């Protein structure tokens, strides 16, 4: 019957008794319950440990050995409970080698400990496996994205249904998407022809702008030589008087600026540009105004801090990293467009198997580079529902207040001097005692930071300001008080005095 008929031969296979393969045990719900129980216990201990500690560095070669050991381990004859034991060991290794973001000694970076319920939402998102670029594959997240957009739109004073919001995996992707939109709106022939009859397309930006913006200009084919770098003032903001002359020089060279990128919370010092003034400038010159608000854009949720962002509502687009100062799992970035029509100009869209003619503006895939995109908006929405906007506002206000107190503390210390008055929760300063002239200030700061990191008690960062290295703290943990900052200063003094008194050779 089946001899010479390939279709019948395949049908014959269906008649056989197919046993469930052993590999399906990995999908057993029991595994989920047991593994989650183990993970939650470990993570609970980690989040509860707010003790003073920094990064515990491990030699890369040793860590590689451990990873290879786990990777090459055989499971052929292993008992069923072995896998869970290995999973537990890997969690311990992961926690031990991670930055202790819940510690009161952690003052180093712009990411924070995660709101626990948001972490659990991320687990839910992972297990549900619903790509959120299209309504049919993620119905609830698609509606949630629209509702959250309206929450922020009302804070901006924007008229409902006139704007749009797109979620992306990180500020870098949001910035490049916004610049692509700006280019397509202001230089419409560039997408297809790679040319413009109005001069060489160029982008103006702060000299302190995040590196992802400079990358974006190169990636978009405009070229980094077409970046007009605008000087900053002593506060780290774009200097308005010098910006005008720099833009005039660019125009004289044949550059046609179509977009100006401002910052709301620069990475070095957390500076917020004069958005009202820049918006007026862009309107006069017909530039697209994009604001990289990855760090401080979240100030919108606070009635006390929102005034720092005055003028952001005039921007054509801006970004906000909820995984930074809204304390969510990475990554969750919101990209705002003042004009919803602009969001439709970003990407060329033609794929009959996925794009629908009647999507009711709910298919984010039409406005995002990502197709298989995590429904990251759920991580924001669920805490928003449970705790309210006030929760995020209060935490931000506490962090900014601590930063302000630290600034005034430094001004009272004779061996320390702050380099700026903080606008956000970032503070840069230098340690420079009277007898420190035996060591270059730049070398001294770098040596202090390196020793602090190796000692494993605190974790701080460093940055170059006006060509000289400075110490940098970022207050992201609300458990940190002035007591902890004073302990950090004591540690810096101890290390600095030892370096200076011994006149140690620094590299």
C-alpha angles and dihedrals in degrees: 000000000000097000102109102009114093093191092053089047090058091047089054089062090060090061091063124096104254112203121208109262119237090240089073089070087079088067095051112130088224089066089054093052094047096043094047090050091054093045094048092051092052094044092047090058090048096051091045092053102089093156121138106273140130136202116320102215119209124195107260091227092056092047090049090053091054093048092049090048091056093041095054096043113124122229101185097110100017121132117246094251093056094078092057091049091052090048089054091050092050091051089053090050092047093051094044093053096040128097106265096237093172093054123106087226092062110101100134116095144031097251123083145197111290126250099250095229089053090053090052089048087055089055090050090050091051094050095045091054098201115157103217102206091096132044097228092057096044112021100165096043090050092056092041090055090055093048094048088049089056091049091057093038090059090051088053093048092239119154112253117259093016097091138049139212128204124190118220138177099260142336094276092061091043092053095049090047091052092048090049089053091048092050094048092048097044099031101031097174095054096081093063106019103031088221144096131201092209100068135280111327112241140174126219120210145156117278085235095052118135113272091240089071092055089047090051092057090055094044092051090058095247092111131229089254085071093061114114104208113210118207120239129225127232090281092056093251126129105274104237097202093052093041092065093053093044091052091048090052090051092051090050088055091055097259116144108206111207100168137035118199117208128183133232099192111003116216097238100051108354093250120172116213122230093266097180092054093045091049090054090049092050093048091052093049097036094242125153109244115216120180119203098212095161091133109027101022088096089069083088089083093060122078088203097049102033092087089068087068096052107154097027088109087065094058120107089222140356139177133226125190107213089183090066115045097008091059100234132140114276128294120034118128128167119209113197126202118193090206113046091204089066092062089063092058096063104084138026105243124199120133116123093196093065117011116083125205092219106044097139087227089289098112102093091186090079090062101033134070089222121085101176096044127167115241088243092161089077089068089062100037100054095053087043089056095043100041106017132225089291091069093060091042094052094049092050092048091051092052093048091048092052089050091052091051090050090052093054090045090056091050089059094050114090095206095048133061128185117226098212143006104257120246092183136007096300122098129181125193144150135231109224119159120190094259095047093102089098087072127044111254090232094053093045094056093047093048092049092050092049094050092048090052093049093047089060098216099104135017117211133153137225136222138183115246117184089346096306127104117247134184114249131198127187116196106214101142115078089204090071114101134178088268089067093044090050089052088053091052090049090052092049091050092050093050093042095050091050092051094047097043092050093040087221119196109253127204 
